[in-house]
Amino acid sequence: MRSLPEADPGVPDIRSPLRFLWWNARRQAVPLLAGIGYASLWWLVQALMPAVLGKGIEAVTAKNTGSLLVWSAILLGLGLLQAFTGIMRHRMAVFNWLAAAYRTVQLTSRQAARLGATLPKRLSTGEVVSVGNSDIAHIGSSMDILLRGVGSILAIVTVTVILISTSLPLGLLVLFGVPLMAVAVGPLLRPLHRRQQAQRELSGELSTRAADIVAGLRVLRGIGGEQVFAARYRAESQRVRHAGVRVAGVESVLEGAQVVLPGLLIAIVTGVGASFAVAGDIPTGQLVAFYLYAVFLIGPMRTLTEAADKLTKGHVAAGRVIRILSIEPEVGGGSGTSEGGVLRDSYSGVTLQPGTLTAVAAADPDDAIAIADRLGRYAEGDVTFGAVELRTLPLEQVRSRILVADNGARLFNGRLRDELDVRGAATDAQISEALDAACATDIVEALPDGLDAQVAEAGREFSGGQQQRLRLARALVTDPEVLILVEPTSAVDAHSEARIAERLAKARSGRTTLICTTSPLVLDRAEHVIYVENGRVLAEGTHRQLLDGSPAYAATVTRGED
């Protein structure tokens, strides 16, 4: 048994949706070809059965018992072979479906992790969710249908050859009839493609709207806007429904064509064959075989239409996937090295001395966030780390040595212990110390299973303040060389904030730490405070020195209170 997914999904070809699908097929060429082989044999066995049945009927007509037994044995053998190839075809179809889908999951997940904060800036949440919910499945289906699609073509060719060898007019009728049906279905694929694309875009926008409403539900209720946004969601959902109905309209015509067109060909083949039998040109057994061939052709011809539909959907889905895969991170890295040291943002003038607890208080909170992003290499900037420029270091090294923890971070579902110890290297004692420093011990103690409790999606069972304290504990457990915290106490009460400020200073003693905040309780515990105005350093010192010497700083941290 082969395991999925692969250890390394490889480097995809994202030059076009068709090239991406072809790259996917080449990555699983061996199982794909094996599946095509089983599917082709499965179809061919079925294509030979009408001929065998016709021979058996001729043996009955001629009262030839020996010949009847031979053809009956051949029919039994074909039945057993069909059962075996059908089972293997299905197994290979499922394997190829899963392989293509999982490979796409790996690629998109790896790209999402690589992009980080760039992804939500470039694509909406709904579009990303739509890729995960439906597009990946369509890419898997496009690989699955190749098995039956190629086999159905071989089956139609085989039947055509048999019919031509038996009756040239009937063979030519099938030979030209099948391509005509394919041409007749072709005009439906373009509007189907266009409507599916429109529906997916609307569905992605609706998912984004839903995510925004859920994320801000508490605020909406507080300002009485819940009904307003519910009405907007209702209106947008109706647009998605109407788009779905338009897609279903084309699909229903396509489904109808899959029945009507093969049925029409069957009726013509059967009618012509019956006229030949009445005229004595073909025996009764061959007439029965012709009828069975006509009925059999429904399967492969419907498979061809199904293949056109699924490959169209796969093409649309691949286009959305490569939109994600083609996005480049806003920042990159180099191949340099650094022993560490002073971390300095040249634009603002903010300098972090090694082993010091520094605080940045900004008149505009956005300035503090911008500084944190530059120092953490989440935005371009002229930043030095020791004697080298930060941009010259590999991005993986920067992420492992400098941690920026803000309130946009999320708690993921799973065990709380695993959520807090993201590197999997902390002991229970270290986790306990981090929880104590973040004043989050009471949160864990209130859970029935403690650290082994399961966290729901986004930690929704915790309040805003509890989530903030758990995020802080997670950052402390990670214990990076440089820790940058953005407003780590904005959602907790003053009593907890004072305790966190005191314990945080002890927990990060001797480690480089920057806290972006305007909380006097936290600023008073910092060894060095930097006041930033208009994006530049305006004053530096201790909290109490700045209160006395900088009126602008005092007005910012005291909110203008006397």
C-alpha positions as CSV (number, residue, x, y, z in Angstrom):
1,M,0.0,0.0,0.0
2,R,1.3,3.4,-0.9
3,S,1.1,6.3,1.5
4,L,-0.2,9.7,0.7
5,P,0.7,12.5,0.5
6,E,4.2,12.5,-1.0
7,A,7.1,13.7,1.1
8,D,7.9,16.3,-1.5
9,P,5.2,17.5,-3.9
10,G,7.8,19.0,-6.3
11,V,7.9,22.3,-8.1
12,P,4.7,22.9,-10.1
13,D,4.5,24.3,-13.6
14,I,2.3,27.4,-13.1
15,R,2.6,29.0,-16.5
16,S,-1.0,28.1,-17.3
17,P,-3.8,26.0,-15.9
18,L,-3.3,23.4,-18.6
19,R,0.4,23.1,-17.9
20,F,-0.4,22.7,-14.2
21,L,-2.7,19.8,-14.9
22,W,-0.2,18.2,-17.2
23,W,2.5,18.6,-14.6
24,N,0.2,16.9,-12.0
25,A,-0.4,14.0,-14.5
26,R,3.4,13.6,-15.1
27,R,4.0,13.5,-11.3
28,Q,1.8,10.4,-11.0
29,A,2.6,9.0,-14.5
30,V,3.0,5.4,-13.3
31,P,-0.2,5.0,-11.4
32,L,-2.0,7.1,-14.0
33,L,-0.8,4.8,-16.9
34,A,-1.6,1.7,-14.8
35,G,-5.1,3.1,-14.2
36,I,-5.6,3.9,-17.9
37,G,-4.5,0.3,-18.7
38,Y,-7.0,-1.2,-16.3
39,A,-9.8,1.1,-17.5
40,S,-9.0,0.4,-21.2
41,L,-9.0,-3.4,-20.6
42,W,-12.3,-3.0,-18.6
43,W,-13.9,-1.2,-21.5
44,L,-12.5,-3.6,-24.1
45,V,-13.8,-6.6,-22.3
46,Q,-17.3,-5.1,-22.3
47,A,-16.8,-4.2,-26.0
48,L,-16.1,-7.9,-26.9
49,M,-19.1,-9.3,-25.0
50,P,-21.8,-8.4,-27.6
51,A,-19.7,-10.2,-30.3
52,V,-19.4,-13.3,-28.0
53,L,-23.2,-13.2,-27.3
54,G,-23.9,-12.9,-31.0
55,K,-21.7,-16.0,-31.7
56,G,-23.5,-17.9,-28.9
57,I,-26.9,-17.0,-30.4
58,E,-25.7,-18.3,-33.8
59,A,-24.6,-21.5,-32.1
60,V,-28.1,-21.9,-30.6
61,T,-29.6,-21.2,-34.0
62,A,-27.4,-23.8,-35.6
63,K,-28.0,-26.3,-32.7
64,N,-24.3,-26.6,-32.2
65,T,-23.8,-27.6,-28.6
66,G,-20.1,-27.7,-28.6
67,S,-19.8,-24.3,-30.1
68,L,-22.3,-23.0,-27.5
69,L,-20.3,-24.4,-24.6
70,V,-17.1,-22.8,-26.0
71,W,-18.7,-19.3,-26.4
72,S,-20.3,-19.7,-23.0
73,A,-16.9,-20.4,-21.4
74,I,-15.4,-17.4,-23.2
75,L,-18.3,-15.2,-22.0
76,L,-17.6,-16.4,-18.4
77,G,-13.9,-15.7,-18.7
78,L,-14.7,-12.2,-20.0
79,G,-17.1,-11.7,-17.1
80,L,-14.4,-12.6,-14.6
81,L,-11.8,-10.4,-16.3
82,Q,-14.3,-7.5,-16.3
83,A,-14.8,-7.9,-12.6
84,F,-11.1,-8.0,-11.9
85,T,-10.2,-5.0,-14.1
86,G,-13.3,-3.1,-12.8
87,I,-12.0,-3.5,-9.2
88,M,-8.4,-2.4,-10.1
89,R,-9.7,0.4,-12.3
90,H,-11.7,1.8,-9.4
91,R,-8.8,1.4,-7.0
92,M,-6.4,3.2,-9.3
93,A,-9.0,5.9,-10.0
94,V,-9.4,6.6,-6.2
95,F,-5.6,6.6,-5.8
96,N,-5.0,9.1,-8.7
97,W,-7.8,11.3,-7.4
98,L,-6.3,11.4,-3.9
99,A,-2.7,11.8,-5.2
100,A,-3.6,14.9,-7.3
101,A,-5.8,16.4,-4.6
102,Y,-3.3,15.9,-1.8
103,R,-0.4,17.1,-3.9
104,T,-2.4,20.3,-4.6
105,V,-3.2,20.6,-0.9
106,Q,0.6,20.3,-0.1
107,L,1.4,23.0,-2.7
108,T,-1.2,25.5,-1.5
109,S,-0.4,24.9,2.2
110,R,3.3,25.3,1.6
111,Q,2.7,28.4,-0.4
112,A,0.4,29.8,2.3
113,A,3.1,29.2,5.0
114,R,5.7,30.8,2.7
115,L,3.6,33.9,2.0
116,G,2.5,34.5,5.6
117,A,1.0,37.9,5.9
118,T,1.2,38.5,2.1
119,L,-1.6,36.0,1.3
120,P,-4.5,37.8,3.0
121,K,-3.4,41.1,1.5
122,R,-3.5,39.6,-2.1
123,L,-6.4,37.3,-1.9
124,S,-9.7,37.3,0.0
125,T,-10.4,34.7,2.7
126,G,-13.3,33.4,0.7
127,E,-11.2,32.7,-2.4
128,V,-8.7,30.7,-0.4
129,V,-11.5,28.8,1.3
130,S,-13.1,28.1,-2.1
131,V,-9.8,26.6,-3.3
132,G,-9.7,24.3,-0.3
133,N,-13.4,23.4,-0.5
134,S,-14.0,22.7,-4.2
135,D,-11.1,23.4,-6.5
136,I,-8.8,20.8,-5.1
137,A,-11.6,18.2,-5.5
138,H,-12.1,19.2,-9.2
139,I,-8.3,18.8,-9.9
140,G,-8.5,15.3,-8.4
141,S,-11.5,14.5,-10.6
142,S,-9.7,15.7,-13.7
143,M,-7.1,13.0,-13.0
144,D,-9.7,10.4,-12.2
145,I,-11.7,10.9,-15.4
146,L,-8.6,10.5,-17.6
147,L,-8.7,6.7,-16.8
148,R,-12.2,6.1,-18.1
149,G,-12.0,8.8,-20.7
150,V,-9.0,7.2,-22.5
151,G,-10.5,3.8,-22.1
152,S,-13.8,4.9,-23.5
153,I,-12.0,6.2,-26.6
154,L,-10.3,2.8,-27.1
155,A,-13.7,1.0,-26.6
156,I,-15.4,3.2,-29.3
157,V,-12.5,2.5,-31.7
158,T,-12.7,-1.2,-31.0
159,V,-16.5,-1.3,-31.6
160,T,-16.1,0.7,-34.7
161,V,-13.5,-1.7,-36.1
162,I,-15.7,-4.7,-35.3
163,L,-18.7,-3.1,-36.9
164,I,-16.7,-2.2,-40.0
165,S,-15.4,-5.7,-40.4
166,T,-18.9,-7.0,-40.1
167,S,-20.9,-4.3,-41.9
168,L,-19.2,-1.4,-43.6
169,P,-22.2,0.9,-43.5
170,L,-22.8,0.3,-39.7
171,G,-19.1,0.8,-38.9
172,L,-19.0,4.1,-40.9
173,L,-22.2,5.2,-39.2
174,V,-20.6,4.8,-35.7
175,L,-17.2,6.2,-36.9
176,F,-18.8,9.5,-38.0
177,G,-21.6,9.6,-35.5
178,V,-19.5,9.7,-32.4
179,P,-17.4,12.8,-33.5
180,L,-20.6,14.6,-34.6
181,M,-22.0,14.1,-31.1
182,A,-18.8,15.5,-29.6
183,V,-19.0,18.5,-31.8
184,A,-22.7,19.0,-30.9
185,V,-21.8,19.0,-27.2
186,G,-18.8,21.4,-27.6
187,P,-20.7,24.7,-27.8
188,L,-22.1,24.0,-24.3
189,L,-18.7,23.8,-22.7
190,R,-17.7,27.5,-23.1
191,P,-20.8,29.0,-21.4
192,L,-20.4,26.3,-18.7
193,H,-16.8,27.3,-18.2
194,R,-17.8,31.0,-17.9
195,R,-20.7,30.5,-15.6
196,Q,-18.7,28.2,-13.3
197,Q,-16.0,30.8,-13.0
198,A,-18.5,33.5,-12.1
199,Q,-20.2,31.3,-9.5
200,R,-16.9,30.5,-7.9
201,E,-16.0,34.1,-7.7
202,L,-19.3,35.0,-6.1
203,S,-19.0,32.0,-3.7
204,G,-15.5,33.2,-2.6
205,E,-16.9,36.7,-2.0
206,L,-19.7,35.2,0.1
207,S,-17.3,33.2,2.1
208,T,-15.2,36.3,2.8
209,R,-18.4,38.1,3.9
210,A,-19.3,35.2,6.2
211,A,-15.8,35.2,7.8
212,D,-15.9,38.9,8.4
213,I,-19.3,38.7,10.0
214,V,-18.4,35.9,12.3
215,A,-15.1,37.6,13.3
216,G,-16.9,40.8,14.1
217,L,-20.2,39.4,15.4
218,R,-19.6,40.6,19.0
219,V,-18.9,44.1,17.8
220,L,-21.9,44.0,15.4
221,R,-24.2,43.0,18.2
222,G,-22.8,45.8,20.3
223,I,-23.6,48.5,17.8
224,G,-26.9,47.0,16.6
225,G,-25.6,46.2,13.1
226,E,-26.2,42.4,13.2
227,Q,-29.4,42.6,11.2
228,V,-27.9,45.0,8.6
229,F,-25.1,42.6,7.8
230,A,-27.4,39.6,7.9
231,A,-29.5,41.3,5.2
232,R,-26.4,42.0,3.1
233,Y,-25.3,38.3,3.5
234,R,-28.8,37.2,2.5
235,A,-28.7,39.4,-0.6
236,E,-25.3,38.1,-1.6
237,S,-26.2,34.5,-1.0
238,Q,-29.1,35.0,-3.4
239,R,-26.6,36.1,-6.0
240,V,-24.6,33.0,-5.5
241,R,-27.9,30.9,-5.7
242,H,-28.9,32.5,-9.0
243,A,-25.3,31.9,-10.4
244,G,-25.6,28.3,-9.3
245,V,-29.0,28.0,-11.1
246,R,-27.4,29.4,-14.3
247,V,-24.6,26.8,-14.0
248,A,-27.2,24.1,-13.4
249,G,-29.1,25.2,-16.5
250,V,-26.1,24.5,-18.7
251,E,-25.3,21.3,-16.9
252,S,-28.9,20.0,-17.3
253,V,-28.7,20.6,-21.0
254,L,-25.3,18.8,-21.0
255,E,-26.8,15.9,-19.1
256,G,-29.8,15.8,-21.5
257,A,-27.4,15.7,-24.5
258,Q,-25.6,12.8,-22.9
259,V,-28.9,10.8,-23.1
260,V,-30.5,12.1,-26.3
261,L,-27.5,12.1,-28.6
262,P,-26.3,8.5,-27.8
263,G,-29.9,7.4,-27.9
264,L,-30.4,8.8,-31.3
265,L,-27.3,7.0,-32.6
266,I,-28.5,3.8,-31.0
267,A,-31.8,4.1,-32.7
268,I,-30.2,4.7,-36.1
269,V,-27.7,1.8,-35.7
270,T,-30.4,-0.6,-34.5
271,G,-32.8,0.5,-37.3
272,V,-30.2,0.0,-40.0
273,G,-29.0,-3.3,-38.5
274,A,-32.6,-4.6,-38.4
275,S,-33.1,-3.7,-42.1
276,F,-29.9,-5.6,-43.0
277,A,-31.1,-8.6,-40.9
278,V,-34.6,-8.6,-42.7
279,A,-32.8,-8.4,-46.1
280,G,-30.7,-11.4,-45.0
281,D,-27.4,-9.5,-45.2
282,I,-26.5,-10.3,-41.6
283,P,-27.5,-13.3,-39.4
284,T,-29.8,-12.9,-36.4
285,G,-26.9,-13.3,-33.9
286,Q,-25.1,-10.3,-35.5
287,L,-28.3,-8.2,-35.3
288,V,-28.4,-8.9,-31.6
289,A,-24.8,-8.0,-31.3
290,F,-25.3,-4.8,-33.2
291,Y,-28.2,-3.9,-30.8
292,L,-26.0,-4.7,-27.8
293,Y,-23.1,-2.6,-29.3
294,A,-25.5,0.3,-29.7
295,V,-26.6,0.0,-26.1
296,F,-23.0,-0.4,-24.9
297,L,-21.9,2.7,-26.7
298,I,-24.0,4.8,-24.3
299,G,-21.4,4.2,-21.6
300,P,-18.3,5.4,-23.3
301,M,-20.0,8.2,-25.1
302,R,-21.5,9.5,-21.8
303,T,-18.0,9.1,-20.3
304,L,-16.6,11.4,-23.0
305,T,-19.1,14.1,-22.2
306,E,-18.4,13.6,-18.5
307,A,-14.7,13.9,-19.2
308,A,-15.3,17.2,-21.1
309,D,-17.3,18.5,-18.1
310,K,-14.7,17.5,-15.4
311,L,-11.7,18.6,-17.4
312,T,-13.4,22.0,-17.9
313,K,-14.0,22.2,-14.1
314,G,-10.4,21.1,-13.5
315,H,-9.1,23.8,-15.8
316,V,-11.0,26.4,-13.9
317,A,-9.9,25.1,-10.6
318,A,-6.2,24.9,-11.8
319,G,-6.4,28.6,-12.7
320,R,-7.5,29.5,-9.2
321,V,-4.8,27.3,-7.7
322,I,-2.0,28.9,-9.8
323,R,-3.2,32.3,-8.7
324,I,-2.2,31.4,-5.2
325,L,1.0,29.6,-6.3
326,S,2.2,32.5,-8.5
327,I,2.1,35.1,-5.6
328,E,5.5,36.1,-4.4
329,P,6.1,37.1,-0.8
330,E,6.4,40.8,-0.2
331,V,9.8,40.2,1.4
332,G,12.6,37.7,0.7
333,G,15.8,36.6,2.2
334,G,19.5,36.1,1.2
335,S,22.2,33.7,2.1
336,G,24.2,35.7,4.6
337,T,24.9,35.0,8.3
338,S,24.8,37.1,11.4
339,E,26.1,36.5,15.0
340,G,23.3,38.8,16.2
341,G,23.8,41.9,18.2
342,V,22.1,45.3,18.0
343,L,18.8,45.3,15.9
344,R,18.3,48.7,14.4
345,D,15.6,50.2,12.1
346,S,17.3,53.0,10.2
347,Y,14.1,54.7,9.0
348,S,12.6,55.3,12.5
349,G,15.9,55.2,14.5
350,V,14.6,52.5,16.8
351,T,17.5,50.5,18.2
352,L,17.2,47.4,20.3
353,Q,20.2,46.6,22.5
354,P,20.9,42.9,23.1
355,G,19.5,41.6,26.4
356,T,17.4,44.7,27.0
357,L,13.6,45.1,27.5
358,T,12.7,48.0,25.3
359,A,9.3,49.6,24.8
360,V,8.1,51.7,21.9
361,A,5.3,54.2,22.5
362,A,4.0,55.7,19.3
363,A,1.6,58.7,18.9
364,D,0.1,56.8,16.0
365,P,-0.3,53.0,16.7
366,D,0.2,52.3,13.0
367,D,3.8,53.6,13.3
368,A,4.6,51.1,16.0
369,I,3.1,48.2,13.9
370,A,5.2,49.4,10.9
371,I,8.4,49.4,13.0
372,A,7.6,45.9,14.3
373,D,7.0,44.6,10.7
374,R,10.3,46.0,9.5
375,L,12.3,44.7,12.5
376,G,10.7,41.2,12.0
377,R,11.2,41.3,8.2
378,Y,7.5,41.3,7.4
379,A,8.0,44.5,5.4
380,E,10.9,46.0,3.5
381,G,13.1,48.3,5.4
382,D,16.7,49.3,6.1
383,V,17.3,47.2,9.1
384,T,20.6,45.9,10.5
385,F,21.1,42.9,12.8
386,G,24.6,43.2,14.3
387,A,27.0,44.0,11.5
388,V,24.8,42.8,8.6
389,E,21.6,43.9,6.9
390,L,18.6,41.9,7.9
391,R,17.5,41.4,4.2
392,T,20.7,39.5,3.5
393,L,19.8,36.7,6.0
394,P,17.8,33.6,5.0
395,L,14.1,34.3,5.8
396,E,13.9,31.0,7.7
397,Q,16.7,32.1,9.9
398,V,15.1,35.4,10.6
399,R,11.8,33.7,11.5
400,S,13.5,31.4,13.9
401,R,15.5,34.2,15.6
402,I,13.1,37.1,15.6
403,L,9.5,36.5,16.6
404,V,6.8,39.2,16.1
405,A,3.7,38.4,18.1
406,D,0.7,40.6,17.5
407,N,-3.0,40.4,18.1
408,G,-3.7,39.2,14.6
409,A,-2.2,35.8,15.4
410,R,-4.7,32.9,15.8
411,L,-5.1,29.9,18.0
412,F,-5.4,26.7,16.1
413,N,-7.5,23.7,16.9
414,G,-5.9,20.7,18.6
415,R,-4.4,20.1,22.0
416,L,-3.6,23.2,24.0
417,R,-0.2,21.8,24.9
418,D,0.7,21.5,21.2
419,E,-0.7,25.0,20.5
420,L,1.5,26.5,23.1
421,D,4.6,24.5,22.3
422,V,4.7,25.0,18.6
423,R,8.3,23.7,18.3
424,G,7.6,20.6,20.4
425,A,10.7,21.0,22.5
426,A,9.4,22.6,25.8
427,T,9.0,20.8,29.0
428,D,6.0,21.0,31.2
429,A,7.9,23.2,33.6
430,Q,8.8,25.7,30.8
431,I,5.2,25.8,29.6
432,S,4.1,26.4,33.2
433,E,6.5,29.2,33.6
434,A,5.3,30.9,30.4
435,L,1.7,30.5,31.5
436,D,2.5,32.1,34.9
437,A,4.4,35.0,33.2
438,A,1.3,35.6,30.9
439,C,-1.1,35.3,33.8
440,A,-2.8,32.5,32.0
441,T,-2.4,29.7,34.6
442,D,-6.1,30.2,35.7
443,I,-7.3,29.6,32.1
444,V,-5.6,26.2,31.9
445,E,-6.7,25.2,35.4
446,A,-10.3,25.9,34.5
447,L,-10.1,23.4,31.7
448,P,-11.2,19.8,32.6
449,D,-8.2,18.3,30.8
450,G,-5.7,21.1,31.5
451,L,-3.0,21.3,28.8
452,D,-4.5,18.2,27.1
453,A,-7.8,20.0,26.5
454,Q,-8.8,20.4,22.8
455,V,-8.8,23.9,21.5
456,A,-11.7,24.7,19.1
457,E,-11.1,26.5,15.8
458,A,-9.5,29.9,16.4
459,G,-9.8,29.3,20.2
460,R,-13.4,30.5,20.1
461,E,-14.2,29.0,23.5
462,F,-11.9,31.6,25.1
463,S,-12.6,35.3,25.5
464,G,-10.6,38.0,23.8
465,G,-8.5,38.6,26.9
466,Q,-7.9,34.9,27.5
467,Q,-6.8,34.4,23.8
468,Q,-4.4,37.3,24.2
469,R,-2.8,35.8,27.3
470,L,-2.5,32.4,25.7
471,R,-0.9,34.0,22.6
472,L,1.6,35.7,24.9
473,A,2.3,32.4,26.7
474,R,3.0,30.8,23.3
475,A,5.5,33.5,22.4
476,L,7.3,33.1,25.7
477,V,7.4,29.3,25.3
478,T,9.0,29.7,21.9
479,D,11.8,31.8,23.6
480,P,13.3,33.4,20.5
481,E,16.5,35.4,20.5
482,V,14.5,38.6,19.8
483,L,10.8,38.9,20.8
484,I,8.7,41.7,19.5
485,L,5.3,42.1,21.1
486,V,2.6,44.4,19.7
487,E,0.1,45.6,22.4
488,P,0.2,42.3,24.4
489,T,-2.0,43.5,27.2
490,S,-4.7,45.6,25.3
491,A,-7.5,43.2,26.1
492,V,-6.8,42.5,29.8
493,D,-7.9,44.3,32.9
494,A,-5.5,46.7,34.7
495,H,-4.8,44.3,37.6
496,S,-3.7,41.5,35.2
497,E,-1.8,44.0,33.1
498,A,0.3,45.1,36.0
499,R,1.1,41.5,36.9
500,I,2.0,40.6,33.3
501,A,4.3,43.6,33.0
502,E,6.2,42.6,36.1
503,R,6.4,38.9,35.2
504,L,7.3,39.6,31.6
505,A,10.3,41.6,32.6
506,K,11.6,38.7,34.7
507,A,10.7,36.0,32.1
508,R,12.7,37.8,29.4
509,S,15.6,38.9,31.6
510,G,18.8,39.0,29.6
511,R,16.9,38.5,26.3
512,T,16.3,41.1,23.7
513,T,12.6,42.1,23.9
514,L,10.6,45.0,22.3
515,I,7.1,45.8,23.4
516,C,5.0,48.2,21.3
517,T,2.5,49.7,23.7
518,T,1.2,52.9,25.3
519,S,0.2,51.3,28.6
520,P,1.9,53.1,31.5
521,L,1.9,49.9,33.5
522,V,4.0,48.1,30.9
523,L,6.1,51.1,30.0
524,D,7.1,51.6,33.7
525,R,8.7,48.1,33.7
526,A,10.7,48.6,30.5
527,E,14.5,49.3,30.9
528,H,14.4,51.6,27.9
529,V,11.5,53.5,26.4
530,I,11.4,55.1,22.9
531,Y,8.8,57.6,21.9
532,V,7.9,57.7,18.2
533,E,6.1,60.4,16.4
534,N,5.4,60.6,12.6
535,G,7.4,57.4,12.3
536,R,10.6,58.7,13.8
537,V,12.2,58.6,17.2
538,L,11.4,61.8,19.1
539,A,12.6,61.0,22.6
540,E,14.3,58.2,24.6
541,G,14.8,57.3,28.3
542,T,12.9,55.6,31.1
543,H,9.2,55.9,31.4
544,R,9.4,58.4,34.3
545,Q,12.1,60.5,32.6
546,L,9.9,60.8,29.5
547,L,6.9,61.7,31.6
548,D,8.8,64.6,33.0
549,G,10.8,65.6,29.9
550,S,8.5,65.0,26.9
551,P,5.0,66.6,27.0
552,A,4.1,64.8,23.8
553,Y,5.0,61.4,25.3
554,A,3.1,62.2,28.5
555,A,0.0,63.2,26.5
556,T,0.2,59.9,24.5
557,V,0.5,57.5,27.4
558,T,-1.8,59.3,29.8
559,R,-4.4,59.9,27.0
560,G,-4.3,63.6,27.7
561,E,-5.3,63.1,31.3
562,D,-3.8,65.4,34.0
